[in-house]
Amino acid sequence: MKSIKIIIEKHADGYVAYPLGLKGVVVGEGDTYEEALTDVKSAIRFHIETFGTEVLEEESPVLEAFIAEAGAAP
């Protein structure tokens, strides 16, 4: 089983989750972190079942993901 990194963002109206290292667009959402994670895992399974394992990048260039913040003047 291939390990897939997932980004989960918290927004004012819920959570959005998306995987890294997959070809195509896959997104999950939910009112909670857990709901978004469950939804995106289901979407990943569906995406692979629908389009085949060729949607998996052989070697994901992403080793780790970090969040940083920077100020920007308008």
C-alpha positions in Angstrom: 0.0 0.0 0.0 1.4 3.4 -1.0 1.4 6.2 1.6 -0.2 9.4 0.4 0.3 12.7 2.1 -2.9 14.7 2.7 -3.3 18.5 3.3 -6.2 19.5 5.5 -7.2 23.1 5.7 -9.5 24.7 8.2 -11.9 27.3 6.9 -14.6 29.4 8.5 -17.3 27.0 7.2 -15.5 23.7 7.6 -12.5 21.7 6.5 -11.1 20.9 3.0 -8.6 18.1 2.3 -6.6 17.1 -0.7 -3.8 14.6 -1.4 -0.4 15.3 -2.7 1.2 13.0 -5.4 -1.9 12.0 -7.3 -2.6 12.9 -10.9 -5.9 14.6 -11.3 -8.1 16.5 -8.9 -9.2 14.9 -5.6 -10.8 16.8 -2.8 -12.7 16.0 0.4 -14.6 18.2 2.8 -16.4 18.1 6.1 -17.6 20.0 9.1 -14.7 18.5 11.2 -11.1 17.5 10.5 -12.1 13.8 10.8 -15.0 14.2 8.4 -12.8 15.8 5.8 -10.1 13.2 6.2 -12.6 10.3 5.8 -14.1 12.0 2.8 -10.8 12.5 1.0 -9.7 8.9 1.7 -13.0 7.8 0.1 -12.3 10.1 -2.8 -8.8 8.8 -3.2 -10.0 5.2 -3.3 -12.7 6.1 -5.9 -10.2 8.0 -8.0 -7.8 5.0 -8.1 -10.6 2.6 -8.8 -11.9 4.8 -11.6 -8.7 5.8 -13.3 -6.3 3.0 -12.3 -3.0 3.0 -10.5 -1.4 5.2 -13.1 -2.8 8.2 -11.2 -0.3 7.4 -8.5 3.0 9.2 -9.1 5.8 6.6 -9.0 8.0 8.7 -6.8 6.3 11.7 -5.2 8.7 14.6 -5.0 7.1 15.6 -1.7 9.0 14.2 1.2 7.4 16.4 3.9 4.9 19.3 3.8 5.3 22.4 6.0 3.2 25.5 6.6 4.8 28.9 6.8 3.4 32.4 7.1 4.7 35.6 5.6 3.4 39.2 5.7 2.4 40.9 2.4 1.7 44.6 1.9 -1.5 45.4 -0.1 
